[in-house]
Amino acid sequence: MEGRRYIPIVLLLLAAVGVQLTLSACDAAYYLTQLTMSLYYAIVAVGLSLLMGYAGQVSLGHAGFFAIGGYTAAVLATRNLAVEPGAMARALGAMGLLLQREDLYGQTIVYLSPWVSLAAAILLTSAVACVIGVPVIRLKGHYLAMATLGFGLIVYYTVLGAPGLGEADGFSDVPGFRLAGPLEVNGRSAFRVQNFYIACVLAAGVMALGGNLVRSRMGRALRAVHEGEEAAQSLGIHVARAKFGVFLLSALIAAVAGFFLTHYNGGIGPSEATALKSVRYLAIVAVGGMANLWGTLIMGVGLNFLSLRGAFGSFDDAVFGVILIAVMVLAPEGVFRRLPWPFRRKGGDDAAAA
């Protein structure tokens, strides 16, 4: 019975194999590039769904956490430690944590291993989430939304104006992230198929983590908090701790997605930290269902794929705004909450929908 919860994960991976084989057979493997990017963006929305759907907390700052992860990857991967070979650089080199590559001009660059950068991104995001989350998470409703929007704007204008962060140009020439053996996160066409599968595996891992969370004691506590904080507190639930825990997890998921996508794209710019990006994630969660992780993943991949393929043209941001308004008016519980869902238990348990 316990193993049944992983059936959707297996189906997700099988669907990924089917999509890849079909596109390759139809000589349309180039679609995998946009699908890979869409998966990383959808992962951010899944993390936000945990925060909104189960803890009832609205965040308009998740693009900021995404940017923190991405900019950490870009800064540490493009900084040439050979120029300033200090004691720390020598120690990291002795531990095999420094890598070498040549830039576009043939200059040798010594930089930190992306594994170290990933750890740094997680630590930095955790620190920022603590500084922001501890005071902010006690807010409710539109006050919380305004506070997180303010955080997102701070991140955006910081990366837009800081010379050390590339200002309006952002970063380019970010090297790939070698995971193990031949597996490497980069955007070159020769790695297109394996990068699609890497993104799928990461998405499956996040879905498994989210599904286990909402079925756990913590998940039950979060749903109780969502229904009524006073009632949850009367049952012995530490409301602030539960809300902060899912806020931190949601922020880390966004940062990790930003880290991987930056290595995949080979760069990042301030556009990834705009308030409109956060609104997009919010719209995707609303369409998929506030407490439906699978609906969020499906709509995240679908809508982002159409956007990246240019289906909405110059009205791209406007379309997401219209979608958000339409869903709030016509289907407040999300599109998938009104349709039969194979992963939902009888009785419409929200946890099962995850």
C-alpha positions as CSV (number, residue, x, y, z in Angstrom):
1,M,0.0,0.0,0.0
2,E,2.8,2.4,0.8
3,G,4.4,1.7,-2.6
4,R,1.3,3.0,-4.4
5,R,2.2,6.6,-3.6
6,Y,5.2,6.3,-5.9
7,I,3.1,5.1,-8.9
8,P,2.6,8.7,-10.2
9,I,6.4,9.2,-9.9
10,V,7.0,6.1,-12.1
11,L,4.3,7.3,-14.5
12,L,6.0,10.7,-14.7
13,L,9.3,9.1,-15.7
14,L,7.7,6.7,-18.2
15,A,5.9,9.7,-19.7
16,A,9.2,11.5,-20.0
17,V,10.7,8.5,-21.9
18,G,7.7,8.4,-24.2
19,V,7.9,12.2,-24.9
20,Q,11.7,12.0,-25.6
21,L,11.4,8.9,-27.9
22,T,8.4,10.4,-29.8
23,L,10.2,13.8,-30.4
24,S,13.4,12.1,-31.4
25,A,11.5,9.8,-33.8
26,C,9.7,12.8,-35.3
27,D,13.0,14.7,-35.7
28,A,11.7,17.3,-33.2
29,A,14.2,16.8,-30.4
30,Y,14.8,20.6,-30.3
31,Y,11.5,20.8,-28.3
32,L,13.4,19.1,-25.5
33,T,15.3,22.4,-24.8
34,Q,12.1,24.3,-23.9
35,L,10.7,21.3,-22.1
36,T,13.8,21.1,-19.9
37,M,13.6,24.8,-19.1
38,S,9.8,24.4,-18.4
39,L,10.5,21.7,-15.9
40,Y,12.9,23.9,-13.9
41,Y,10.3,26.7,-13.8
42,A,7.6,24.2,-12.9
43,I,9.7,23.0,-10.0
44,V,9.6,26.5,-8.5
45,A,5.8,26.5,-8.8
46,V,5.6,23.1,-7.1
47,G,7.5,24.5,-4.1
48,L,5.2,27.5,-4.1
49,S,2.2,25.2,-4.1
50,L,3.5,23.6,-0.9
51,L,3.6,27.0,0.7
52,M,0.3,28.3,-0.6
53,G,-1.8,25.2,-0.9
54,Y,-1.0,23.6,2.4
55,A,0.2,26.4,4.7
56,G,-2.1,29.0,3.2
57,Q,0.8,31.6,2.8
58,V,0.9,33.8,-0.4
59,S,4.4,34.6,-1.6
60,L,5.2,37.1,-4.3
61,G,9.0,36.8,-3.8
62,H,9.8,33.3,-5.2
63,A,11.5,34.8,-8.2
64,G,13.9,36.4,-5.8
65,F,14.9,33.0,-4.3
66,F,15.2,31.6,-7.8
67,A,17.6,34.4,-8.6
68,I,19.6,33.9,-5.5
69,G,20.3,30.3,-6.5
70,G,21.1,31.3,-10.1
71,Y,23.3,34.2,-9.4
72,T,25.3,32.2,-6.8
73,A,26.0,29.7,-9.5
74,A,26.9,32.4,-12.0
75,V,29.2,34.4,-9.7
76,L,31.2,31.5,-8.3
77,A,31.5,29.8,-11.8
78,T,32.8,32.9,-13.5
79,R,35.1,34.3,-10.9
80,N,38.7,33.5,-11.8
81,L,40.5,32.3,-8.7
82,A,43.8,32.1,-10.6
83,V,44.0,35.9,-10.4
84,E,44.0,35.9,-6.6
85,P,45.4,32.5,-5.5
86,G,45.1,32.9,-1.8
87,A,45.4,30.3,0.9
88,M,41.7,29.3,0.6
89,A,42.1,28.7,-3.1
90,R,45.2,26.6,-2.6
91,A,43.3,24.6,0.1
92,L,40.3,24.0,-2.2
93,G,42.7,23.0,-5.0
94,A,44.3,20.4,-2.8
95,M,40.8,19.0,-2.0
96,G,40.0,18.8,-5.7
97,L,37.3,21.4,-5.4
98,L,38.7,23.8,-8.1
99,L,38.2,23.3,-11.8
100,Q,39.8,24.8,-14.9
101,R,38.3,25.9,-18.2
102,E,39.0,28.3,-21.0
103,D,36.8,31.3,-21.6
104,L,35.8,32.7,-25.0
105,Y,39.1,34.5,-25.4
106,G,41.2,31.4,-24.6
107,Q,42.2,32.6,-21.1
108,T,42.4,29.9,-18.4
109,I,39.9,30.3,-15.6
110,V,40.1,28.5,-12.3
111,Y,36.8,28.4,-10.6
112,L,35.0,26.6,-7.7
113,S,33.4,23.2,-8.3
114,P,29.6,23.6,-8.9
115,W,29.1,21.2,-6.0
116,V,30.6,23.8,-3.7
117,S,28.5,26.5,-5.4
118,L,25.4,24.4,-4.9
119,A,26.2,24.2,-1.2
120,A,26.8,27.9,-1.1
121,A,23.5,28.6,-2.8
122,I,21.7,26.4,-0.3
123,L,23.4,28.1,2.7
124,L,22.8,31.6,1.3
125,T,19.2,30.9,0.5
126,S,18.7,29.4,4.0
127,A,20.2,32.5,5.6
128,V,18.1,34.9,3.5
129,A,14.9,32.9,4.1
130,C,15.6,33.0,7.9
131,V,16.2,36.8,7.9
132,I,13.0,37.3,5.8
133,G,10.9,34.5,7.0
134,V,11.1,34.8,10.8
135,P,9.5,38.2,10.9
136,V,7.4,38.0,7.7
137,I,5.9,34.5,8.2
138,R,3.9,35.9,11.2
139,L,1.9,38.1,8.8
140,K,-1.3,37.0,7.2
141,G,-3.1,37.6,3.9
142,H,-2.2,40.6,1.8
143,Y,0.3,41.8,4.4
144,L,2.4,38.7,3.8
145,A,2.0,39.1,0.0
146,M,3.2,42.7,0.2
147,A,6.2,41.8,2.4
148,T,7.4,39.1,0.1
149,L,6.8,41.3,-2.9
150,G,9.1,43.9,-1.3
151,F,11.7,41.2,-0.8
152,G,11.5,40.3,-4.5
153,L,11.9,43.9,-5.5
154,I,14.9,44.2,-3.3
155,V,16.6,41.2,-5.0
156,Y,15.6,42.5,-8.5
157,Y,17.0,46.0,-8.1
158,T,20.1,44.6,-6.3
159,V,21.0,42.3,-9.2
160,L,20.0,45.1,-11.7
161,G,22.3,47.7,-10.2
162,A,25.2,45.9,-8.6
163,P,28.3,45.9,-10.9
164,G,29.6,42.7,-9.3
165,L,26.4,41.0,-10.5
166,G,26.5,42.0,-14.1
167,E,23.9,44.8,-13.7
168,A,21.4,44.8,-16.6
169,D,23.6,42.4,-18.7
170,G,23.6,39.6,-16.1
171,F,26.0,36.7,-16.6
172,S,27.0,34.7,-19.6
173,D,29.6,32.0,-20.3
174,V,28.6,30.0,-17.2
175,P,30.1,26.5,-17.6
176,G,28.2,23.3,-17.3
177,F,27.6,21.4,-14.1
178,R,29.2,17.9,-14.3
179,L,27.2,15.7,-12.0
180,A,28.9,12.3,-12.4
181,G,30.7,10.7,-15.2
182,P,29.3,11.8,-18.6
183,L,26.3,13.5,-17.0
184,E,26.6,17.3,-17.2
185,V,24.0,20.1,-17.0
186,N,24.5,22.3,-20.0
187,G,22.6,23.6,-22.9
188,R,24.7,22.1,-25.8
189,S,22.7,20.1,-28.3
190,A,24.8,17.0,-27.7
191,F,23.6,17.0,-24.1
192,R,20.0,17.8,-24.9
193,V,18.5,14.4,-24.2
194,Q,20.4,13.7,-21.0
195,N,19.5,17.2,-19.7
196,F,15.9,16.5,-20.3
197,Y,16.1,13.4,-18.2
198,I,18.1,15.2,-15.5
199,A,15.4,17.8,-15.2
200,C,12.7,15.1,-15.1
201,V,14.6,13.2,-12.3
202,L,14.9,16.4,-10.3
203,A,11.2,17.1,-10.8
204,A,10.4,13.6,-9.7
205,G,12.5,14.0,-6.6
206,V,10.7,17.2,-5.7
207,M,7.3,15.6,-6.3
208,A,8.3,12.6,-4.1
209,L,9.6,15.0,-1.4
210,G,6.4,17.1,-1.6
211,G,4.1,14.1,-1.6
212,N,5.8,12.5,1.4
213,L,5.7,15.9,3.2
214,V,1.9,16.4,2.8
215,R,1.2,12.9,3.9
216,S,3.4,13.2,7.0
217,R,2.6,14.6,10.4
218,M,4.0,17.9,9.3
219,G,1.6,17.9,6.3
220,R,-1.4,17.3,8.5
221,A,-0.2,20.1,10.8
222,L,0.1,22.5,7.7
223,R,-3.5,21.6,6.6
224,A,-4.7,22.4,10.1
225,V,-2.9,25.7,10.0
226,H,-4.5,26.4,6.6
227,E,-7.9,25.8,8.0
228,G,-7.5,27.9,11.1
229,E,-4.4,29.0,12.9
230,E,-6.1,29.5,16.3
231,A,-7.7,26.0,16.1
232,A,-4.4,24.5,15.1
233,Q,-2.6,26.2,18.0
234,S,-5.2,24.9,20.4
235,L,-4.3,21.3,19.2
236,G,-0.7,21.9,20.2
237,I,0.7,22.7,16.7
238,H,3.5,25.2,16.7
239,V,2.0,27.4,14.0
240,A,5.0,29.7,13.4
241,R,7.4,26.8,13.2
242,A,5.3,24.9,10.8
243,K,4.8,27.9,8.5
244,F,8.5,28.8,8.6
245,G,9.5,25.2,7.8
246,V,7.5,25.0,4.6
247,F,8.6,28.6,3.7
248,L,12.2,27.6,4.0
249,L,11.7,24.4,2.0
250,S,9.8,26.3,-0.7
251,A,12.6,28.8,-1.0
252,L,15.3,26.1,-1.2
253,I,13.4,24.4,-4.0
254,A,13.2,27.6,-6.0
255,A,17.0,28.3,-5.4
256,V,18.0,24.8,-6.5
257,A,15.9,25.1,-9.7
258,G,17.5,28.5,-10.4
259,F,21.0,27.0,-9.8
260,F,20.4,24.2,-12.3
261,L,18.7,26.4,-14.9
262,T,21.6,28.8,-14.8
263,H,24.1,26.1,-15.6
264,Y,21.7,24.8,-18.3
265,N,21.3,28.2,-19.9
266,G,24.9,29.2,-19.4
267,G,23.8,32.5,-17.8
268,I,21.2,34.4,-16.0
269,G,19.9,38.0,-16.1
270,P,17.8,40.3,-13.9
271,S,14.6,39.3,-15.8
272,E,14.5,36.1,-13.7
273,A,14.0,38.2,-10.5
274,T,11.2,40.5,-11.6
275,A,7.9,40.7,-9.8
276,L,6.2,39.4,-13.0
277,K,8.1,36.2,-12.7
278,S,6.7,35.7,-9.2
279,V,3.2,36.4,-10.6
280,R,3.7,33.7,-13.2
281,Y,4.5,31.2,-10.5
282,L,1.4,32.3,-8.6
283,A,-0.7,31.9,-11.7
284,I,0.6,28.4,-12.4
285,V,-0.2,27.3,-8.8
286,A,-3.7,28.9,-9.1
287,V,-4.4,27.1,-12.4
288,G,-3.1,23.7,-11.2
289,G,-4.9,23.8,-7.9
290,M,-3.6,25.4,-4.6
291,A,-3.2,22.0,-2.9
292,N,-2.5,19.9,-6.0
293,L,1.2,19.4,-6.7
294,W,0.6,17.3,-9.8
295,G,-1.8,19.8,-11.3
296,T,0.8,22.5,-10.6
297,L,3.6,20.5,-12.3
298,I,1.5,19.7,-15.4
299,M,0.3,23.3,-15.8
300,G,3.8,24.6,-15.0
301,V,5.3,22.6,-17.8
302,G,2.5,23.3,-20.2
303,L,2.2,27.0,-19.8
304,N,5.9,27.7,-19.6
305,F,6.5,25.6,-22.7
306,L,4.0,27.6,-24.6
307,S,5.6,30.8,-23.3
308,L,9.1,29.7,-24.3
309,R,7.9,28.7,-27.7
310,G,6.5,32.2,-28.2
311,A,2.9,31.1,-28.4
312,F,1.8,34.3,-26.6
313,G,4.0,36.7,-28.5
314,S,4.5,40.1,-27.0
315,F,1.4,39.6,-24.7
316,D,3.3,36.9,-22.7
317,D,3.0,38.5,-19.3
318,A,-0.5,39.8,-20.0
319,V,-1.6,36.2,-20.7
320,F,-0.4,35.0,-17.3
321,G,-2.3,37.9,-15.7
322,V,-5.5,37.1,-17.5
323,I,-5.1,33.4,-16.6
324,L,-4.7,34.3,-13.0
325,I,-7.8,36.5,-13.0
326,A,-9.9,34.0,-14.9
327,V,-9.0,31.1,-12.5
328,M,-9.7,33.2,-9.4
329,V,-13.2,34.1,-10.8
330,L,-14.2,30.9,-12.5
331,A,-12.3,28.1,-10.7
332,P,-10.8,29.3,-7.4
333,E,-9.7,25.8,-6.5
334,G,-7.8,25.3,-9.8
335,V,-8.7,23.6,-13.0
336,F,-7.6,20.1,-12.0
337,R,-9.6,20.3,-8.7
338,R,-12.7,20.2,-10.9
339,L,-11.7,17.3,-13.0
340,P,-11.5,13.6,-12.1
341,W,-8.0,13.0,-10.9
342,P,-6.4,9.5,-10.8
343,F,-4.2,10.3,-7.9
344,R,-6.9,11.5,-5.6
345,R,-8.4,9.3,-3.0
346,K,-12.1,8.9,-2.5
347,G,-13.5,11.8,-0.5
348,G,-11.2,14.3,-2.3
349,D,-8.4,14.3,0.2
350,D,-6.0,17.1,-0.7
351,A,-3.1,15.0,0.4
352,A,-3.9,12.4,-2.2
353,A,-3.9,15.0,-4.9
354,A,-0.2,15.6,-4.2
